[in-house]
């Protein structure tokens, strides 16, 4: 029996609003962290060309609290 690693969509994810709430950062600060490479948003599912919902792994957002 082999266990395959979970794909990001199966892991605990958070939205931009939730990331702001968790970190206490402003939306602009979250975008600054994305632009600097400190926080990487999850890829959008295929077929969602204009999906405005940005998601992150919860663990990645929580790492910002320790940086």
N, C-alpha and C positions, 0 to 999 in steps of 0.2 A: 504494500500500500504506500503510494507516494503522495506527498502533500505538495501541491503547487502553491507558489506564493500568490497572495490575493492581489487582484488588480486594484488600482487606485479607486475605481468607482465602487468597490466593495468595502473599502476602508472608511473610517469615520471622516467625513468631510464637513466643511463649514462654508457658509456663504460669506460674501464681503461684509454684510451687516453683522453676522456672527463674529467674524474676525475683528471687527471694530469693537464689538462688545467685550470680547475676550481680552484684547490687548489694551483697550482704552485709547488707542491711537485714532487719529482722524483718518478720514478716507484718503486724503492727500498723502499722509504718512504711509499708509498701506501701499498706495501706488508708487511712492518713492522707494519703498522696500522691494517692490516688484521690479522696478527699473534698475535697481542696483544689483539684482540677482539674489537678494537675501530671502525673498519669498517667491515661490514659483506657483502660478495658478495651474490647476489641472486642465488638461486639454478638453475642449468642448466636444460633446458627442457628435458624430457625423450626422449631417442633416440639420444641424442647428447653426445655420450661418449667422443669424442675428440674435442668438441667445444672449441676453444681457446679464445672465446670472454667472458671476465669476465664483468659482469654488476652489478651495484649498484643502490640503490634508490638515486635520486638526493638529497633529503632531508638529507640522511645520509652523503653524501659527503660534503654538505654545513655545516653540524655540525662540521666537522673537522676544518673548518675555525675559529670557535669560541672556539676551545679547545687549 
